[in-house]
Amino acid sequence: MDINSAVGGKLGLSHAKIAALADWLGSDAFSELERDVLALADAMTDTPSNVDEGLFGRLLIALGTQQLVELTNAIGWENLRARTNRVFDAQSENYYEGALCMLPPRKVA
């Protein structure tokens, strides 16, 4: 999340929204569309992934086919990067001065 926090901040994403991502379900910082996008990201990240038809339909109406394809590809790419980083225990590079690089605790088998 470190590099994405830095890039998102430069693109205008507020510090408050970036910080609220870890508990987006409990936060009122996000619009209805943003909440649907975050729900899609969570659903795609689950193993196995399971995207609710209602969520998919709302996003298809709100975004259209091309944007929804781009969004799902971006989420898939970030999942790949995140899972690869976890295997190698990659840590923050302090792009955002470490302020908003919230990693879940690593599970040890």
C-alpha positions as CSV (number, residue, x, y, z in Angstrom):
1,M,0.0,0.0,0.0
2,D,3.0,2.3,0.4
3,I,3.6,3.1,-3.3
4,N,-0.2,3.3,-3.9
5,S,-0.6,5.7,-1.0
6,A,2.1,7.9,-2.5
7,V,0.7,7.8,-6.0
8,G,-2.9,8.2,-4.8
9,G,-2.0,11.2,-2.6
10,K,-0.4,12.8,-5.6
11,L,-3.5,12.2,-7.7
12,G,-5.7,13.9,-5.0
13,L,-6.8,11.0,-2.8
14,S,-7.1,12.4,0.7
15,H,-5.0,11.2,3.6
16,A,-8.2,10.5,5.5
17,K,-9.5,8.1,2.7
18,I,-6.2,6.3,2.5
19,A,-6.1,5.9,6.3
20,A,-9.8,4.7,6.3
21,L,-9.1,1.9,3.8
22,A,-8.2,-0.6,6.4
23,D,-11.7,-0.3,7.9
24,W,-13.7,0.9,4.9
25,L,-16.8,-1.0,5.9
26,G,-17.0,1.0,9.2
27,S,-16.0,4.3,7.6
28,D,-18.3,7.0,6.2
29,A,-15.5,8.5,4.1
30,F,-16.5,6.7,0.9
31,S,-19.2,7.3,-1.6
32,E,-21.6,4.5,-2.6
33,L,-19.7,3.8,-5.8
34,E,-16.4,3.8,-3.9
35,R,-17.8,1.3,-1.4
36,D,-18.9,-0.9,-4.3
37,V,-15.4,-0.7,-5.8
38,L,-13.9,-1.6,-2.4
39,A,-16.4,-4.5,-2.0
40,L,-15.3,-5.8,-5.4
41,A,-11.7,-5.6,-4.4
42,D,-12.4,-7.6,-1.3
43,A,-14.5,-10.1,-3.1
44,M,-11.8,-10.6,-5.8
45,T,-9.1,-11.0,-3.1
46,D,-11.0,-13.7,-1.2
47,T,-10.0,-17.3,-1.9
48,P,-12.0,-18.5,-3.7
49,S,-13.1,-15.2,-5.2
50,N,-16.9,-14.7,-5.2
51,V,-18.4,-11.6,-6.7
52,D,-22.0,-11.1,-5.9
53,E,-24.3,-10.6,-8.9
54,G,-25.9,-7.5,-7.4
55,L,-22.5,-5.9,-6.9
56,F,-21.4,-6.8,-10.4
57,G,-24.6,-5.3,-11.8
58,R,-24.3,-2.1,-9.9
59,L,-20.8,-1.6,-11.0
60,L,-21.6,-2.5,-14.6
61,I,-24.3,0.2,-14.7
62,A,-22.2,2.8,-12.9
63,L,-18.9,2.2,-14.8
64,G,-19.8,0.5,-18.1
65,T,-18.1,-2.5,-19.5
66,Q,-14.8,-1.0,-20.5
67,Q,-14.2,0.7,-17.1
68,L,-15.3,-2.4,-15.2
69,V,-12.8,-4.5,-17.2
70,E,-10.1,-2.0,-16.5
71,L,-11.0,-2.0,-12.8
72,T,-11.0,-5.7,-12.4
73,N,-7.7,-6.0,-14.2
74,A,-6.2,-3.4,-11.9
75,I,-7.5,-5.2,-8.8
76,G,-6.1,-8.5,-10.2
77,W,-2.7,-6.9,-10.8
78,E,-2.6,-5.5,-7.3
79,N,-3.5,-8.9,-5.8
80,L,-0.6,-10.5,-7.8
81,R,1.8,-7.8,-6.5
82,A,0.5,-8.1,-2.9
83,R,0.7,-11.9,-2.8
84,T,4.2,-11.8,-4.3
85,N,5.4,-9.2,-1.8
86,R,4.0,-11.4,1.0
87,V,6.0,-14.4,-0.1
88,F,9.2,-12.4,0.0
89,D,8.2,-10.4,3.1
90,A,8.7,-7.1,1.2
91,Q,8.4,-4.1,3.5
92,S,7.6,-0.5,3.0
93,E,10.1,1.6,1.0
94,N,8.7,4.7,2.8
95,Y,7.4,6.3,-0.4
96,Y,4.7,7.8,1.8
97,E,7.1,8.1,4.8
98,G,5.5,4.9,6.2
99,A,2.6,6.9,7.5
100,L,0.0,4.8,5.6
101,C,1.5,1.5,4.9
102,M,-0.8,-0.8,6.9
103,L,0.2,-4.4,6.5
104,P,-1.8,-7.2,8.2
105,P,0.2,-9.4,10.5
106,R,2.1,-12.2,8.8
107,K,0.8,-15.7,9.7
108,V,3.5,-18.1,10.6
109,A,2.7,-21.7,9.8
